[in-house]
C-alpha cells in the first residue's frame, strides 16, 4: 500500500492575488506556511476491475473513471495516465472539509503524489504542484487559485510569485529563534463553520474590476509581511496579518458577516490581530499575538475551540507500507 502525507497551510498574506484572473494580468504574491495538520492518501490495486474511493462522508465504486463523482480524484487519475487502471484509494484529513486551510489543494497534491509512487515514478514537488494547480484552476475551473497546491507540495514558510500558472517559490529565511518566536505568537481557533469557496470567488469574479484596487493593496501588503518576518518584527507581522483581513472584508464575495466582524473586533481589543483564512468565511480564525496577548485572546474567544498549531517544514511525501 502507498501512503502519501501532504501538509495543510495557513495563508498569511497576499491570498486572492493567486487567482488566475489576477495573476495573469498583474502577477500575484503570497506569503504562507504549511502546518502540522495534514491530509493522507492511500492507494492499493483495484479489485474486480473497479475503482473505489473512500473519503469523509462518502464512498464510491465505478467500473469506468468517468463515473466517479469525486472530481479531484477523477482528474488526478486521468492526469496520471491511470484512466484504465482501477485502484482503491482512500483520503483522510486532520480537519473538516471546506476549512479554509487548503484541504482541496492538499488532497489533489496527495493523490497525485500517491499515484506517482504507485507507478514507480518520482515527481518533483514543483511538478506535482503544477499538475495539481492545473487540475483545480484550469480543468475544473475550480474554487481556488494557484497557491494551495504550490505551498502544500513544497512545504515550509514561502513567498510565492505568480505569473499566471508560472510560479516561483522563495523560502523566507528566519533564524531558529525568529521562527520559534513567530510560531509562539500564533493561535488557531475552530469556529465550526463550513462554507464552499466557489460561490464566494464567483461573486468576486463578477465584480473583479471594482476589486482590483483592494487586490493591489493585498499584494503590496504581502511584500511588507515578508520583510517584517525576515527582520523579526512581530508587531509589524501582526499588523500585516490583521490589515489583510480588513482588506478582504472590503471585497465582493463571502468574506465578512456579523460573526467575522465580531471576532476581529474582539481580538483587536486585546492588542492582537486576526485573520479568517481562505477565499470565504472559513471554519478557522488565525491570531497573531505580538506582545504576548495569548491569554487575553483565549478569554475573548472563549466560545471558539482552540486547536494546536505548529508551522511545518516538509512538503508532500509518500511511503510504501
N, C-alpha and C positions, 0 to 999 in steps of 0.2 A: 504494500500500500504506500502511496505517496501522500505526504502531508506538507502543505505549504502554509507558512505563517507570514502574515503581512500586517504591519502596524497601521493603526488609525492615526489621525493627526488633529492638531489644533491649529486653525489659521490665526495668525496674529496681526497681519497687515496686508493690504493690497487685494484681498479677496473681491471677486467680481470683475477685476481687470483682466482675469484669465479667461473670461468668456470669449467665445470665438469672435463675436461682433466687435468687441473692443480690441482684442489682441491683434486682429488682422489689420485694423486701421491705425492704431496708436501704439501698440506694444504694451504689454502688461507687466506688472511686477508684483510678486507676492513674497511675504516672509512668513514661514510657518515651521512647525516641528512635528515630527512623529512622536507618539506617546506610547506608554506601556501597554495599553489595551490593543487588541489585535483581532484579525479575522483568521480563521483556519479553514483550509480546503483540503479534503481528502479525495483521492481518486483510486479506484480499483477497476479491473476489467469488467466489462458488462457480462450479464448472464442471459442466455437465450436470445441474444441479438437485440437486446433492449437497452435504451438509455434510461438511467434512473437518476433523479436529482432530489436530494433532501435538503431542506432549508427551513428556517424559522417559520412556522405556520404553514408549511406546505410540503407536499411530496408529489413528484410527477414520474411517470413512466411512459415511454414512447418507443415505437419501432423506427420512426424517422425523426431526424433532427428538427425539421420544420414544425413538428407537433409540440415541441417543448415551449411552454409559456414563459419560462424564466429567461427573459431576453438577454441578460448579461451572460449567462451560461451558454445559451444557444449560440450567440455570436462569437463568444470566445472559442467554442469548439469549432465553429466554421473557420475562424481566423487561424486556428492551429492546424488546419488541414485534417480535422477529425470528424467531418460530417458523416462519414460512413464507418466510424469506429466507436461502437457503443461502449460506454463506460458507466460505472456507478460513481456518482460524485455527491459529496455532502459538504455543506457550508455551516460553520458555527461562527458567531460573532460575540465579542465580550460585552457589547452594548445592544440596546434595542435598535431596530431599523429606523430609518428616517431621523437619525440622531443629530445630524449636523457635524459629525466627527469624521466624515469621509468614508462611510461604510460602503457605498456603491463602488467608489474608486478602488478601495482596498480589496473588495470582493473580486472585481474584474481582474486586477493585478494578480491576486492569489490564484484564481482559476487558470489564468494563462501560465503562471509560474509552475503550478502543479502539472498541467498538461505537458509543458516542455520537458519536465523531468520524467514524466511517464513515457514520453517518446525517446528518452535518452539524449535530449538536446540541452545545451547550456545557453541561455539567453542573458545578455547583459541587463542590468536594471533599466538602463536607458531604452533598450529595445522593448522590454516588457511594458514600460511606461508609455512608449509611443503607440504600441498596439492597443493597450487598454484605453488610452485617450481617444484614439481613432474610433473605437467601438462606441464609447459613450457619447462623444461630441458629434461625430460625423455619421456613423452607421445608424445609430439610434436617435440622432438629433435630440440628445438627452437633456437631463436635468442637471447639467454640470458644465464646468469649463475644463481646461486642460490641467488644472492644478492638482487635484487629488491623486490621480494615478502617478504623477511625476514625483510627488513628495513621498507617497506610500511605497513606491518601488525603490527609491533611493535611500530613504531613512535619514534622520538627523534634523538639525536646525539649518534651514536652507533659505537662501534667496533664489527665486526662480524668475527668469526673464522670458517673456513670451513674444515671439513674432509670429503670430498665427499659431500653427501647430508646431513650429520650431521652438524648442525650449532649451535654455541654457541654465545650468544649476551652479550655484556657488555656495560652499559651506561657510556659514558665519562662524568665525573663529572666536571662541571665548576662552579665557583662562579657566582652569578647573574650578577656581574659587568663584569666578564670574558666573560660570554655568550653574554651580551649586546655589549661589545667591539668587539667580533668576528662577531656578526651579522652585526654591523655597518660597519665593514671592507669589507663586501661583496657587490658586484654589480652583476646584471644579465642582459644580453643583448640578445635580439632575433635577429637572423640573417635572418630568413625567409626561411632557407634551410630545406629540408626534405630528409631523406635517410633511407633505410632499414638497420637494423643491421645485419641480417643474412649473406648477401654477404660479409660483412667485416669480420665477425667471421669465415666464411668458408675459406677465404684466410689465416687468422691466423692459423686455424687448419691444413691447408695443409702444412704449414711451421713451425709447432709447436716446433719441436726440436730446430730449429735455434732461435726461440723466447724465449726459456727458460731463458737464462741469463738476458734478459731485464725483464721478468716477476718476476724473483727472486729479482731484484732490486726494482721493483714496490712494492712487498710485504714488503721488508725492509723499504722502504720509508713510507709506511702506519704506521708502528710501530713508526717511528720517528715523524710522524704527530700527532699521539695520544699523545705522550709525550709532544710535543710542545703546543698542545691545553691545556693539563692539567696544564702546568706551566704558561700559559697565554702569551707565546712568539709569538706575531703575526708576527714578522719578519720571524721567523723560520716556522710558519704555512704557510705563503705566499711562502717561498722557497720550501716547500714540495709540495704545490699545483702546483706551476709552474714546478718543476722538474718532477712531474708525467706526465705533458703534454709533456715535451720533451722526456721522455721515451716512451710514446705512439707513438710519431711521428717516432720512430725508428722501430716500429713493422710492420711486414707484415699485410696488411689489409687496409681498408679505414679510416685512422686516420689522414692523412695530405694531403694538397694540397696547391697551392699558396695562397688561401684565409686564411687558418689556419695559415700558416707561417707569413703572413702579419699582421693578427690580433694579434698574440702572440708577434710579434716584436713591434707593436705599443704600446701595453700595457706595455711591459717590458721597453720601452723607458721612461715611466713615473715613473718607480720605483716600479710599481705594478706587480702582476703575474696573469697569465690567465690559464684557463683550459677549454677545449671543452668537455663537459660531454658525457659519453656513449661509447658504443663499435663501434663507427663510427664517421664520421663528423656530429655532431648533429646540431640542429637548435638554440642552445644557447651557450653563452660564459659566464663562471663564472669568476669573477675577485676578487682577494683579494688585498686590499689597506692597507697595514700595517702602512704606515706613513701618511695617510690622502690624498692620491693621487686621490681622487674621481673626483674632477672637471677636473683634467688633463686627467684622463681616459675617462670621458664623452666627452671631446673635441677630444681625439684621436679616439674614436669610434663613432663619430658624425653620421656616416652612418648606425649605428645599432640602434635598438629601445630598450631603457632601460625599464625593467619591474620590478615591485615591488618584493622584495624578503624578506621573513621572515622565520626564522627557526621554524619548528613545534615541538610539544611535543607529540601529540596524534597519535595513530595508527588508524587502521580501526575500525569503529563502525557503528551500524545500529539502526534505529528507526522505529517504526510503526507510520504512519501518516494517 
